[in-house]
């Protein structure tokens, strides 16, 4: 029986659910969960998506993910393949880990957005150790939402969703805590936090990028801001173009929506493993302020 086509939109927000195969934990220990978060962090930077809520369970994952114009299938394929490769290598196994395709529920209304977030955060109540203190579960974004824990990985966009509960941080936290039906002890902790943040406000707008900027335009922008001849971006093993070539590959994946095969066809002289290697290094280079003007101009051209 053929699979049902996945419902996708260019700027969709999705509740993503990934389940492991039967009799196999998706995460065997804390190290596995940390690695999954690292993987999310890396591909968040590569694709430019946002995560609004997150909970990692032993056998499955819930993610509230805003594609911001990127392809949801490409995002999840990259994340899942990377994690499975790590998992099999670490645990000395072979074969698949995820039970079929990931499940994606398209969020069509704002009310569904916060309902999905509440559902995701309630999941950790099924873990015996955390049943009575779900806000302290380290692999859920709930503690970050309530201001009880810092987002050290800068992984979760709290502002966009919490603004639905009001602009004031403390009011939004109290409303969210009430909706998730936390016990009195947690409400008392939130009252205590009011002293520190009573003037703070949530300010957040959703930004969606067009992911169809042509490769030639990206090449043109890189050359304009670096005064490099375009030929060096297409030539292997040259000191002048190696770093910018890596940046080009990363930008093609992020803003042109190109996969590795298409990047290889565009550049004409590299393999897919090499393209993947360049993309990974390109992510490191773009954090350098030296290339800030390149990124800003491309973002401006892609923004709605």
C-alpha positions in Angstrom: 0.0 0.0 0.0 1.5 3.4 -1.0 2.4 5.8 1.7 0.3 8.9 2.2 1.9 12.0 0.9 3.2 14.3 3.6 1.3 17.5 4.0 3.9 20.3 3.6 3.8 24.1 3.2 6.7 26.3 2.5 6.5 28.2 5.8 5.0 25.5 8.0 5.1 25.0 11.7 4.9 21.3 12.6 4.6 19.1 15.7 7.2 16.5 14.9 7.1 13.0 16.5 10.0 10.5 15.9 9.6 7.0 17.4 12.3 4.3 17.7 11.8 0.8 16.4 10.2 -1.7 18.9 12.3 -3.0 21.7 15.0 -0.4 21.1 15.4 2.8 23.1 16.1 5.9 21.0 18.2 7.2 23.9 20.1 4.7 26.1 21.5 7.3 28.4 22.2 11.0 29.0 25.1 11.0 26.6 22.7 10.0 23.7 20.3 12.8 24.6 23.1 15.3 24.7 24.2 14.2 21.3 20.7 14.5 19.9 20.5 18.1 21.2 23.9 18.8 19.7 22.6 17.5 16.4 19.5 19.7 16.6 21.7 22.7 17.3 24.0 22.0 14.3 21.1 21.6 11.8 19.2 24.5 13.3 22.1 26.7 12.3 22.4 25.0 8.9 18.7 25.2 7.9 17.7 28.3 10.0 14.6 26.7 11.5 13.2 27.5 15.0 12.2 25.2 17.8 9.3 26.3 19.9 9.0 23.3 22.3 10.9 20.1 22.8 10.8 16.9 24.9 13.1 13.9 24.6 11.7 10.6 25.9 13.5 7.3 26.0 11.7 5.9 22.9 10.5 9.0 21.1 11.0 12.7 20.5 8.5 15.6 20.3 9.5 18.8 18.6 7.5 21.9 17.8 9.4 23.1 14.7 9.0 26.2 12.5 10.7 25.5 9.2 10.9 29.3 8.3 10.8 28.3 4.6 13.1 25.3 4.7 11.9 21.8 3.7 10.7 19.8 6.7 11.7 16.5 5.1 15.2 17.7 4.3 15.6 19.0 7.9 14.4 15.7 9.6 16.4 13.5 7.2 19.6 15.3 8.1 18.9 15.2 11.8 17.9 11.5 11.8 20.7 10.2 9.6 23.3 12.0 11.6 21.9 10.7 14.9 21.6 7.1 13.7 25.2 7.1 12.4 26.4 8.3 15.8 24.1 5.8 17.7 25.1 2.8 15.7 28.8 3.7 15.9 28.6 4.2 19.7 26.6 1.2 20.5 28.1 -1.2 18.0 25.0 -1.9 16.0 23.8 -1.7 12.4 20.5 -0.9 10.7 17.7 1.5 11.2 16.7 3.1 14.5 13.6 5.1 13.7 10.2 3.4 13.2 9.4 4.5 9.6 8.9 8.1 8.7 8.7 10.8 11.2 5.2 12.0 12.0 4.4 15.6 11.2 1.3 17.5 12.2 0.8 20.8 10.5 -0.1 23.6 12.9 -2.8 25.8 11.2 -3.9 28.1 14.0 -2.3 29.9 16.9 -4.5 28.1 19.4 -3.1 24.8 18.0 0.4 26.1 18.4 0.2 26.6 22.2 -1.9 23.4 22.6 0.9 21.4 20.9 3.5 23.1 23.1 1.5 22.1 26.3 1.1 18.6 25.0 4.8 18.3 24.3 5.8 19.6 27.8 3.3 17.3 29.6 5.0 14.2 28.1 7.7 14.0 30.7 5.0 13.2 33.4 5.3 9.6 32.0 8.8 9.4 33.3 8.6 8.0 36.9 11.6 10.1 38.2 10.1 13.3 36.9 6.4 12.7 37.3 6.0 15.2 40.1 8.6 17.7 38.9 8.3 17.8 35.1 9.7 21.4 35.0 13.0 20.1 36.2 13.4 17.4 33.5 16.6 18.5 31.7 15.5 17.2 28.3 12.3 19.2 28.0 12.1 22.9 27.2 9.5 23.5 29.9 12.0 24.7 32.5 13.3 27.2 29.9 9.7 28.4 29.3 9.1 29.1 33.0 12.4 30.8 33.5 13.7 28.1 35.8 16.6 27.1 33.6 18.8 28.8 31.0 18.9 27.7 27.4 22.6 27.1 27.3 22.5 25.8 23.7 20.3 28.7 22.4 18.1 26.0 21.0 14.6 27.1 22.0 12.7 30.2 20.8 10.5 31.0 23.8 9.5 34.5 22.9 7.3 33.8 19.8 5.0 31.3 21.5 4.9 33.0 24.9 3.8 36.3 23.5 0.5 34.6 22.8 0.0 34.7 26.6 0.8 38.4 26.8 3.8 40.7 26.4 4.9 40.6 30.0 7.2 37.7 30.8 5.9 37.0 34.3 2.3 37.1 33.3 3.0 34.8 30.4 4.8 32.4 32.6 2.0 32.3 35.2 -0.6 31.7 32.5 1.5 28.9 30.9 2.1 27.3 34.3 -1.6 27.4 35.0 -2.5 25.8 31.7 -0.1 23.0 32.1 -1.5 22.4 35.6 1.6 22.5 37.7 1.4 21.9 41.4 1.3 24.6 44.1 5.1 24.4 44.8 5.9 25.4 41.2 3.5 28.3 41.3 5.2 29.5 44.5 8.5 29.4 42.7 7.1 31.5 39.9 5.7 34.0 42.3 9.2 34.4 43.7 10.6 35.0 40.2 8.3 37.9 39.7 10.5 40.2 41.8 13.3 40.0 39.2 11.5 40.4 35.9 8.5 42.6 36.5 9.3 45.0 33.7 10.5 42.6 31.1 8.5 41.9 28.0 8.5 39.4 25.2 9.2 40.9 21.8 9.3 38.5 19.0 8.2 38.4 15.3 8.3 35.3 13.1 10.7 35.6 10.2 10.2 33.3 7.2 12.8 33.0 4.5 12.4 32.3 0.8 14.6 29.4 0.1 14.8 29.9 -3.7 17.6 32.4 -4.1 19.6 31.3 -7.1 23.2 30.0 -6.7 24.5 32.6 -9.1 23.2 35.4 -6.8 24.9 33.8 -3.8 28.1 33.6 -5.8 27.7 37.3 -6.8 27.2 38.4 -3.2 30.2 36.5 -1.9 32.4 37.9 -4.6 31.1 41.5 -4.1 31.9 41.5 -0.4 35.3 39.7 -0.6 36.7 40.9 -3.9 37.4 37.4 -4.9 37.1 36.2 -8.5 34.3 33.7 -8.9 36.6 31.2 -10.5 38.2 30.5 -7.2 34.9 29.3 -5.7 34.8 26.6 -8.4 38.5 25.5 -8.1 39.6 22.9 -5.6 42.7 23.2 -3.4 43.3 26.9 -3.6 44.2 28.9 -0.6 42.3 31.9 -1.7 38.9 30.2 -2.2 38.8 27.3 0.2 37.1 29.0 3.1 34.7 30.9 0.8 33.9 27.7 -1.1 32.8 26.1 2.2 30.7 29.2 3.0 29.1 28.9 -0.5 28.2 25.3 0.0 26.6 26.1 3.4 24.6 29.0 1.9 23.4 26.9 -1.0 22.0 24.4 1.5 20.5 27.0 3.7 19.1 29.6 1.3 18.8 27.9 -2.1 17.4 24.6 -0.7 20.0 22.6 -2.5 20.8 19.1 -1.5 24.3 17.6 -1.7 23.8 16.1 -5.1 22.6 19.4 -6.5 25.5 21.3 -5.0 27.9 18.8 -6.6 26.3 19.4 -9.9 26.5 23.2 -9.5 30.2 23.2 -8.5 31.0 20.4 -10.9 34.1 18.9 -9.4 33.3 17.6 -5.9 31.8 14.5 -4.3 28.9 14.4 -1.9 31.1 13.6 1.1 33.3 16.6 0.2 30.2 18.8 -0.1 29.0 17.6 3.3 32.5 18.3 4.8 32.5 21.8 3.3 29.0 22.6 4.6 30.0 21.6 8.1 33.0 23.9 8.0 31.0 26.7 6.4 28.8 26.7 9.5 31.8 27.5 11.6 33.1 30.2 9.3 29.9 32.2 9.0 30.0 33.1 12.7 33.0 35.2 11.9 32.1 38.9 11.8 34.3 39.1 8.7 31.4 37.5 6.7 28.5 39.3 8.4 27.8 41.5 5.4 27.4 38.5 3.1 24.9 36.8 5.5 22.9 40.0 6.1 22.5 40.7 2.3 21.4 37.2 1.6 18.9 37.2 4.5 17.5 40.5 3.2 17.0 39.1 -0.2 15.3 36.0 1.2 13.1 37.6 3.9 9.4 38.1 3.4 
